[in-house]
Amino acid sequence: MNQKKEVGEKAIDYIEDGMIVGLGTGSTVFFTITKLGELVQKGLSIKGIPTSKQTEKLANKVGIPLISFDEVEQIDVAIDGADEVAPDLNLIKGGGGALLREKIIANAAKTFIVVADPNKNVPKLGSFPLPVEVLPFGFEMTKKKIQNLGLTAHLRQVQGKPFLTDNGNYILDFLIPDMTNLKELERKLNLIPGVIENGLFLGVTDIYITLDREEDNSIVVRHRNNV
Ligand code: 5RP
């Protein structure tokens, strides 16, 4: 059984003809997008807004028509993966470096659906380093300012060079100390010049699709209002 495929494809239940759909990034939502492509070939009429260049490429490959922000008032549903999911459905995202576009699209969506295998479920957020997208200009200073908040930072690198986001920015990955007030951390991060966005997705998830690891790996769907 492919857990990512199971949860990724389950999200299709929430898609209806005529919808504008935010398309997330990563190996779980890959299965959502691939399945959506199959349904589009069979006549489903939707338009997608991708959260990354990688997803844009995939959507084009599977034949999902794309639409730009200037053509829409609102996104009906956005579907995305996560790196960590807490019991209150707060998330850490950005392991793939797409957090900025992902957050813009999640916030623009009427319904934000998260799909993740049960390995992503944690009692509290923070084992996965928190990605923060920063402007390359003066990033050393931005990093110091963030470290002053008590966090340990690492510049994300690929083959010895800084990883570049789709927006041309850097990512700093932070270890969050235990007992950190995440709402407060988010607020403080957003006040630092040079910080563009952080990977905390607090209070954004409407529906969470995962598997029940303790029972029989059956699908579990949780809603924001009865977390
Ligand atoms: C990318 C993300 C992804 O949604 C997250 O990393 C989960 O990816 P995957 O489904 O491959 O485990 O936030 O920026």
py3Dmol code that shows the C-alpha trace and the ligand (Angstrom):
import py3Dmol

protein = """\
ATOM      1  CA  MET A   1       0.000   0.000   0.000  1.00  0.00           C
ATOM      2  CA  ASN A   2       1.342   3.416  -0.968  1.00  0.00           C
ATOM      3  CA  GLN A   3       0.264   5.691   1.901  1.00  0.00           C
ATOM      4  CA  LYS A   4       0.963   8.921   0.033  1.00  0.00           C
ATOM      5  CA  LYS A   5      -1.119   7.726  -2.916  1.00  0.00           C
ATOM      6  CA  GLU A   6      -4.017   6.716  -0.617  1.00  0.00           C
ATOM      7  CA  VAL A   7      -4.295  10.090   1.085  1.00  0.00           C
ATOM      8  CA  GLY A   8      -3.375  12.108  -2.014  1.00  0.00           C
ATOM      9  CA  GLU A   9      -6.125  10.569  -4.115  1.00  0.00           C
ATOM     10  CA  LYS A  10      -8.727  10.805  -1.330  1.00  0.00           C
ATOM     11  CA  ALA A  11      -8.620  14.602  -1.639  1.00  0.00           C
ATOM     12  CA  ILE A  12     -10.273  14.262  -5.052  1.00  0.00           C
ATOM     13  CA  ASP A  13     -13.594  13.668  -3.202  1.00  0.00           C
ATOM     14  CA  TYR A  14     -13.681  17.421  -2.492  1.00  0.00           C
ATOM     15  CA  ILE A  15     -13.298  18.543  -6.101  1.00  0.00           C
ATOM     16  CA  GLU A  16     -16.322  19.527  -8.158  1.00  0.00           C
ATOM     17  CA  ASP A  17     -16.815  20.584 -11.740  1.00  0.00           C
ATOM     18  CA  GLY A  18     -16.027  24.243 -12.359  1.00  0.00           C
ATOM     19  CA  MET A  19     -13.724  24.697  -9.358  1.00  0.00           C
ATOM     20  CA  ILE A  20     -10.516  26.714  -9.185  1.00  0.00           C
ATOM     21  CA  VAL A  21      -8.043  24.404  -7.436  1.00  0.00           C
ATOM     22  CA  GLY A  22      -4.792  25.369  -5.691  1.00  0.00           C
ATOM     23  CA  LEU A  23      -2.223  22.693  -6.474  1.00  0.00           C
ATOM     24  CA  GLY A  24       0.346  22.037  -3.747  1.00  0.00           C
ATOM     25  CA  THR A  25       3.914  20.815  -3.982  1.00  0.00           C
ATOM     26  CA  GLY A  26       5.542  17.525  -3.002  1.00  0.00           C
ATOM     27  CA  SER A  27       5.433  13.771  -3.307  1.00  0.00           C
ATOM     28  CA  THR A  28       1.995  13.330  -1.659  1.00  0.00           C
ATOM     29  CA  VAL A  29       0.062  15.902  -3.633  1.00  0.00           C
ATOM     30  CA  PHE A  30       1.800  14.474  -6.718  1.00  0.00           C
ATOM     31  CA  PHE A  31      -0.818  11.701  -6.549  1.00  0.00           C
ATOM     32  CA  THR A  32      -3.673  14.215  -6.192  1.00  0.00           C
ATOM     33  CA  ILE A  33      -2.507  16.130  -9.251  1.00  0.00           C
ATOM     34  CA  THR A  34      -1.916  13.001 -11.315  1.00  0.00           C
ATOM     35  CA  LYS A  35      -5.428  11.718 -10.491  1.00  0.00           C
ATOM     36  CA  LEU A  36      -6.931  15.133 -11.240  1.00  0.00           C
ATOM     37  CA  GLY A  37      -5.203  15.012 -14.621  1.00  0.00           C
ATOM     38  CA  GLU A  38      -6.839  11.647 -15.339  1.00  0.00           C
ATOM     39  CA  LEU A  39     -10.263  13.054 -14.417  1.00  0.00           C
ATOM     40  CA  VAL A  40      -9.707  16.136 -16.579  1.00  0.00           C
ATOM     41  CA  GLN A  41      -9.004  13.811 -19.519  1.00  0.00           C
ATOM     42  CA  LYS A  42     -12.384  12.178 -18.783  1.00  0.00           C
ATOM     43  CA  GLY A  43     -14.230  15.506 -18.822  1.00  0.00           C
ATOM     44  CA  LEU A  44     -13.810  17.127 -15.379  1.00  0.00           C
ATOM     45  CA  SER A  45     -13.674  20.892 -15.866  1.00  0.00           C
ATOM     46  CA  ILE A  46     -11.368  22.596 -13.354  1.00  0.00           C
ATOM     47  CA  LYS A  47      -8.618  25.181 -13.460  1.00  0.00           C
ATOM     48  CA  GLY A  48      -5.465  24.915 -11.363  1.00  0.00           C
ATOM     49  CA  ILE A  49      -3.170  27.422  -9.682  1.00  0.00           C
ATOM     50  CA  PRO A  50       0.236  25.841  -8.939  1.00  0.00           C
ATOM     51  CA  THR A  51       2.308  26.548  -5.813  1.00  0.00           C
ATOM     52  CA  SER A  52       5.672  25.941  -7.537  1.00  0.00           C
ATOM     53  CA  LYS A  53       7.389  25.633 -10.887  1.00  0.00           C
ATOM     54  CA  GLN A  54       7.684  21.895 -10.251  1.00  0.00           C
ATOM     55  CA  THR A  55       3.892  21.624  -9.819  1.00  0.00           C
ATOM     56  CA  GLU A  56       3.267  23.845 -12.833  1.00  0.00           C
ATOM     57  CA  LYS A  57       5.322  21.404 -14.910  1.00  0.00           C
ATOM     58  CA  LEU A  58       3.438  18.412 -13.517  1.00  0.00           C
ATOM     59  CA  ALA A  59       0.040  20.043 -14.113  1.00  0.00           C
ATOM     60  CA  ASN A  60       1.001  20.797 -17.704  1.00  0.00           C
ATOM     61  CA  LYS A  61       2.195  17.236 -18.165  1.00  0.00           C
ATOM     62  CA  VAL A  62      -1.044  15.665 -16.902  1.00  0.00           C
ATOM     63  CA  GLY A  63      -3.219  18.176 -18.762  1.00  0.00           C
ATOM     64  CA  ILE A  64      -4.729  20.331 -16.013  1.00  0.00           C
ATOM     65  CA  PRO A  65      -5.505  23.785 -17.441  1.00  0.00           C
ATOM     66  CA  LEU A  66      -3.921  26.575 -15.367  1.00  0.00           C
ATOM     67  CA  ILE A  67      -5.247  30.010 -14.543  1.00  0.00           C
ATOM     68  CA  SER A  68      -3.479  33.107 -13.209  1.00  0.00           C
ATOM     69  CA  PHE A  69      -4.335  35.166 -10.127  1.00  0.00           C
ATOM     70  CA  ASP A  70      -5.591  38.122 -12.177  1.00  0.00           C
ATOM     71  CA  GLU A  71      -8.326  35.904 -13.620  1.00  0.00           C
ATOM     72  CA  VAL A  72      -9.807  34.677 -10.313  1.00  0.00           C
ATOM     73  CA  GLU A  73     -11.558  36.201  -7.324  1.00  0.00           C
ATOM     74  CA  GLN A  74     -11.011  33.249  -5.023  1.00  0.00           C
ATOM     75  CA  ILE A  75      -9.610  29.746  -5.038  1.00  0.00           C
ATOM     76  CA  ASP A  76     -12.281  27.158  -4.187  1.00  0.00           C
ATOM     77  CA  VAL A  77     -10.070  24.423  -2.778  1.00  0.00           C
ATOM     78  CA  ALA A  78      -6.306  24.154  -2.280  1.00  0.00           C
ATOM     79  CA  ILE A  79      -4.692  20.776  -1.603  1.00  0.00           C
ATOM     80  CA  ASP A  80      -1.186  20.448  -0.221  1.00  0.00           C
ATOM     81  CA  GLY A  81       1.152  18.231   1.777  1.00  0.00           C
ATOM     82  CA  ALA A  82       2.916  18.991   5.062  1.00  0.00           C
ATOM     83  CA  ASP A  83       6.143  18.178   6.867  1.00  0.00           C
ATOM     84  CA  GLU A  84       4.541  18.035  10.320  1.00  0.00           C
ATOM     85  CA  VAL A  85       0.908  18.010  11.440  1.00  0.00           C
ATOM     86  CA  ALA A  86       0.007  18.689  15.089  1.00  0.00           C
ATOM     87  CA  PRO A  87      -3.227  17.463  16.742  1.00  0.00           C
ATOM     88  CA  ASP A  88      -4.733  20.983  16.364  1.00  0.00           C
ATOM     89  CA  LEU A  89      -3.988  20.753  12.583  1.00  0.00           C
ATOM     90  CA  ASN A  90      -1.281  23.395  12.742  1.00  0.00           C
ATOM     91  CA  LEU A  91       1.536  22.610  10.320  1.00  0.00           C
ATOM     92  CA  ILE A  92       5.162  23.019   9.448  1.00  0.00           C
ATOM     93  CA  LYS A  93       5.595  23.256   5.683  1.00  0.00           C
ATOM     94  CA  GLY A  94       8.364  24.199   3.289  1.00  0.00           C
ATOM     95  CA  GLY A  95      10.525  21.084   3.250  1.00  0.00           C
ATOM     96  CA  GLY A  96      10.387  21.389  -0.526  1.00  0.00           C
ATOM     97  CA  GLY A  97      11.078  25.130  -0.352  1.00  0.00           C
ATOM     98  CA  ALA A  98       7.704  26.222  -1.761  1.00  0.00           C
ATOM     99  CA  LEU A  99       6.297  27.703   1.467  1.00  0.00           C
ATOM    100  CA  LEU A 100       5.739  31.269   0.252  1.00  0.00           C
ATOM    101  CA  ARG A 101       3.594  30.378  -2.744  1.00  0.00           C
ATOM    102  CA  GLU A 102       1.963  27.595  -0.736  1.00  0.00           C
ATOM    103  CA  LYS A 103       0.937  30.028   1.992  1.00  0.00           C
ATOM    104  CA  ILE A 104      -0.402  32.600  -0.463  1.00  0.00           C
ATOM    105  CA  ILE A 105      -2.545  29.940  -2.107  1.00  0.00           C
ATOM    106  CA  ALA A 106      -3.671  28.278   1.152  1.00  0.00           C
ATOM    107  CA  ASN A 107      -4.799  31.679   2.439  1.00  0.00           C
ATOM    108  CA  ALA A 108      -6.636  32.502  -0.780  1.00  0.00           C
ATOM    109  CA  ALA A 109      -8.575  29.227  -0.705  1.00  0.00           C
ATOM    110  CA  LYS A 110     -12.094  28.841   0.670  1.00  0.00           C
ATOM    111  CA  THR A 111     -11.115  25.341   1.793  1.00  0.00           C
ATOM    112  CA  PHE A 112      -7.549  24.257   2.511  1.00  0.00           C
ATOM    113  CA  ILE A 113      -7.039  20.488   2.501  1.00  0.00           C
ATOM    114  CA  VAL A 114      -3.864  18.857   3.814  1.00  0.00           C
ATOM    115  CA  VAL A 115      -2.851  15.364   2.754  1.00  0.00           C
ATOM    116  CA  ALA A 116      -0.111  13.544   4.661  1.00  0.00           C
ATOM    117  CA  ASP A 117       0.928  10.012   5.547  1.00  0.00           C
ATOM    118  CA  PRO A 118       0.802   9.197   9.290  1.00  0.00           C
ATOM    119  CA  ASN A 119       4.583   9.661   9.689  1.00  0.00           C
ATOM    120  CA  LYS A 120       3.899  13.395   9.541  1.00  0.00           C
ATOM    121  CA  ASN A 121       1.660  13.329  12.635  1.00  0.00           C
ATOM    122  CA  VAL A 122       3.420  14.694  15.722  1.00  0.00           C
ATOM    123  CA  PRO A 123       2.242  15.457  19.266  1.00  0.00           C
ATOM    124  CA  LYS A 124       3.640  18.968  18.821  1.00  0.00           C
ATOM    125  CA  LEU A 125       5.418  20.876  16.069  1.00  0.00           C
ATOM    126  CA  GLY A 126       9.177  21.345  16.102  1.00  0.00           C
ATOM    127  CA  SER A 127      11.124  18.159  15.373  1.00  0.00           C
ATOM    128  CA  PHE A 128      11.215  19.165  11.712  1.00  0.00           C
ATOM    129  CA  PRO A 129      13.355  22.301  11.252  1.00  0.00           C
ATOM    130  CA  LEU A 130      11.221  25.352  10.516  1.00  0.00           C
ATOM    131  CA  PRO A 131      11.944  26.766   7.026  1.00  0.00           C
ATOM    132  CA  VAL A 132      12.060  30.541   6.719  1.00  0.00           C
ATOM    133  CA  GLU A 133      12.336  32.189   3.298  1.00  0.00           C
ATOM    134  CA  VAL A 134      14.662  35.205   3.402  1.00  0.00           C
ATOM    135  CA  LEU A 135      15.905  37.768   0.943  1.00  0.00           C
ATOM    136  CA  PRO A 136      19.492  36.978  -0.185  1.00  0.00           C
ATOM    137  CA  PHE A 137      20.434  40.645   0.397  1.00  0.00           C
ATOM    138  CA  GLY A 138      21.871  40.897   3.895  1.00  0.00           C
ATOM    139  CA  PHE A 139      20.702  37.407   4.815  1.00  0.00           C
ATOM    140  CA  GLU A 140      23.619  37.040   7.269  1.00  0.00           C
ATOM    141  CA  MET A 141      22.106  39.889   9.301  1.00  0.00           C
ATOM    142  CA  THR A 142      18.598  38.449   8.986  1.00  0.00           C
ATOM    143  CA  LYS A 143      19.983  35.146  10.243  1.00  0.00           C
ATOM    144  CA  LYS A 144      21.567  36.853  13.282  1.00  0.00           C
ATOM    145  CA  LYS A 145      18.293  38.610  14.095  1.00  0.00           C
ATOM    146  CA  ILE A 146      16.459  35.305  13.978  1.00  0.00           C
ATOM    147  CA  GLN A 147      19.131  33.606  16.080  1.00  0.00           C
ATOM    148  CA  ASN A 148      18.589  36.356  18.661  1.00  0.00           C
ATOM    149  CA  LEU A 149      15.118  34.867  19.130  1.00  0.00           C
ATOM    150  CA  GLY A 150      16.864  31.773  20.503  1.00  0.00           C
ATOM    151  CA  LEU A 151      16.773  29.668  17.355  1.00  0.00           C
ATOM    152  CA  THR A 152      19.646  27.822  15.673  1.00  0.00           C
ATOM    153  CA  ALA A 153      19.800  28.491  11.957  1.00  0.00           C
ATOM    154  CA  HIS A 154      21.211  26.702   8.917  1.00  0.00           C
ATOM    155  CA  LEU A 155      21.323  28.073   5.404  1.00  0.00           C
ATOM    156  CA  ARG A 156      19.777  25.434   3.143  1.00  0.00           C
ATOM    157  CA  GLN A 157      22.315  24.364   0.521  1.00  0.00           C
ATOM    158  CA  VAL A 158      22.363  22.180  -2.568  1.00  0.00           C
ATOM    159  CA  GLN A 159      25.740  20.914  -3.762  1.00  0.00           C
ATOM    160  CA  GLY A 160      27.561  23.506  -1.698  1.00  0.00           C
ATOM    161  CA  LYS A 161      25.505  26.452  -2.988  1.00  0.00           C
ATOM    162  CA  PRO A 162      22.532  28.201  -1.352  1.00  0.00           C
ATOM    163  CA  PHE A 163      19.223  26.582  -2.313  1.00  0.00           C
ATOM    164  CA  LEU A 164      17.201  29.099  -4.338  1.00  0.00           C
ATOM    165  CA  THR A 165      13.409  29.196  -4.074  1.00  0.00           C
ATOM    166  CA  ASP A 166      11.183  29.748  -7.119  1.00  0.00           C
ATOM    167  CA  ASN A 167      11.174  33.398  -6.007  1.00  0.00           C
ATOM    168  CA  GLY A 168      14.979  33.672  -6.063  1.00  0.00           C
ATOM    169  CA  ASN A 169      15.306  33.726  -2.266  1.00  0.00           C
ATOM    170  CA  TYR A 170      17.224  31.676   0.308  1.00  0.00           C
ATOM    171  CA  ILE A 171      15.854  29.325   2.962  1.00  0.00           C
ATOM    172  CA  LEU A 172      17.087  29.282   6.550  1.00  0.00           C
ATOM    173  CA  ASP A 173      16.083  26.141   8.464  1.00  0.00           C
ATOM    174  CA  PHE A 174      15.619  26.619  12.223  1.00  0.00           C
ATOM    175  CA  LEU A 175      15.453  24.290  15.146  1.00  0.00           C
ATOM    176  CA  ILE A 176      12.643  25.473  17.402  1.00  0.00           C
ATOM    177  CA  PRO A 177      13.383  25.148  21.125  1.00  0.00           C
ATOM    178  CA  ASP A 178      10.937  23.174  23.232  1.00  0.00           C
ATOM    179  CA  MET A 179       8.086  25.155  24.797  1.00  0.00           C
ATOM    180  CA  THR A 180       8.197  27.851  22.117  1.00  0.00           C
ATOM    181  CA  ASN A 181       4.951  29.788  21.718  1.00  0.00           C
ATOM    182  CA  LEU A 182       4.479  29.341  17.966  1.00  0.00           C
ATOM    183  CA  LYS A 183       2.027  32.183  17.465  1.00  0.00           C
ATOM    184  CA  GLU A 184       4.450  34.532  19.167  1.00  0.00           C
ATOM    185  CA  LEU A 185       7.384  33.138  17.164  1.00  0.00           C
ATOM    186  CA  GLU A 186       5.483  33.671  13.919  1.00  0.00           C
ATOM    187  CA  ARG A 187       4.724  37.262  14.879  1.00  0.00           C
ATOM    188  CA  LYS A 188       8.349  37.982  15.801  1.00  0.00           C
ATOM    189  CA  LEU A 189       9.693  36.384  12.616  1.00  0.00           C
ATOM    190  CA  ASN A 190       7.358  38.458  10.472  1.00  0.00           C
ATOM    191  CA  LEU A 191       8.683  41.659  12.078  1.00  0.00           C
ATOM    192  CA  ILE A 192      12.305  41.022  11.003  1.00  0.00           C
ATOM    193  CA  PRO A 193      13.284  42.878   7.813  1.00  0.00           C
ATOM    194  CA  GLY A 194      14.516  40.375   5.250  1.00  0.00           C
ATOM    195  CA  VAL A 195      12.160  37.623   6.403  1.00  0.00           C
ATOM    196  CA  ILE A 196       9.747  36.980   3.572  1.00  0.00           C
ATOM    197  CA  GLU A 197       7.706  34.088   4.971  1.00  0.00           C
ATOM    198  CA  ASN A 198       7.914  31.256   7.448  1.00  0.00           C
ATOM    199  CA  GLY A 199       6.734  27.654   7.259  1.00  0.00           C
ATOM    200  CA  LEU A 200       4.320  27.818  10.202  1.00  0.00           C
ATOM    201  CA  PHE A 201       0.768  27.298   8.957  1.00  0.00           C
ATOM    202  CA  LEU A 202      -1.287  28.082  12.063  1.00  0.00           C
ATOM    203  CA  GLY A 203      -5.080  27.925  11.947  1.00  0.00           C
ATOM    204  CA  VAL A 204      -5.169  27.483   8.176  1.00  0.00           C
ATOM    205  CA  THR A 205      -6.084  23.806   7.730  1.00  0.00           C
ATOM    206  CA  ASP A 206      -9.788  23.129   7.131  1.00  0.00           C
ATOM    207  CA  ILE A 207      -9.614  19.419   6.344  1.00  0.00           C
ATOM    208  CA  TYR A 208      -6.850  16.940   7.097  1.00  0.00           C
ATOM    209  CA  ILE A 209      -6.620  13.574   5.328  1.00  0.00           C
ATOM    210  CA  THR A 210      -4.286  10.963   6.790  1.00  0.00           C
ATOM    211  CA  LEU A 211      -4.262   7.271   7.731  1.00  0.00           C
ATOM    212  CA  ASP A 212      -4.975   5.603  11.056  1.00  0.00           C
ATOM    213  CA  ARG A 213      -1.633   4.011  11.896  1.00  0.00           C
ATOM    214  CA  GLU A 214      -2.821   2.476  15.152  1.00  0.00           C
ATOM    215  CA  GLU A 215      -5.778   0.667  13.606  1.00  0.00           C
ATOM    216  CA  ASP A 216      -5.784  -0.716  10.075  1.00  0.00           C
ATOM    217  CA  ASN A 217      -4.280   2.130   8.073  1.00  0.00           C
ATOM    218  CA  SER A 218      -7.791   3.218   7.105  1.00  0.00           C
ATOM    219  CA  ILE A 219      -8.369   6.764   5.864  1.00  0.00           C
ATOM    220  CA  VAL A 220      -8.976   9.361   8.592  1.00  0.00           C
ATOM    221  CA  VAL A 221     -10.537  12.708   7.704  1.00  0.00           C
ATOM    222  CA  ARG A 222     -10.427  15.448  10.331  1.00  0.00           C
ATOM    223  CA  HIS A 223     -12.129  18.820  10.149  1.00  0.00           C
ATOM    224  CA  ARG A 224     -10.930  22.056  11.666  1.00  0.00           C
ATOM    225  CA  ASN A 225     -14.038  22.504  13.797  1.00  0.00           C
ATOM    226  CA  ASN A 226     -13.850  19.129  15.497  1.00  0.00           C
ATOM    227  CA  VAL A 227     -10.131  18.683  15.940  1.00  0.00           C
TER     228      VAL A 227
END
"""
ligand_1 = """\
14
5RP
C 6.879 21.851 0.076
C 6.012 21.360 1.171
C 5.460 19.989 1.046
O 4.084 20.046 1.085
C 5.986 19.157 2.177
O 7.401 19.198 2.136
C 5.489 17.720 2.107
O 6.054 17.059 1.022
P 5.844 15.522 0.752
O 4.406 15.335 0.411
O 6.795 15.239 -0.398
O 6.260 14.770 1.991
O 5.724 22.028 2.127
O 7.355 23.134 0.334
"""
view = py3Dmol.view(width=600, height=400)
view.addModel(protein, "pdb")
view.setStyle({"model": 0}, {"cartoon": {"style": "trace"}})
view.addModel(ligand_1, "xyz")
view.setStyle({"model": 1}, {"stick": {}})
view.zoomTo()
view.show()
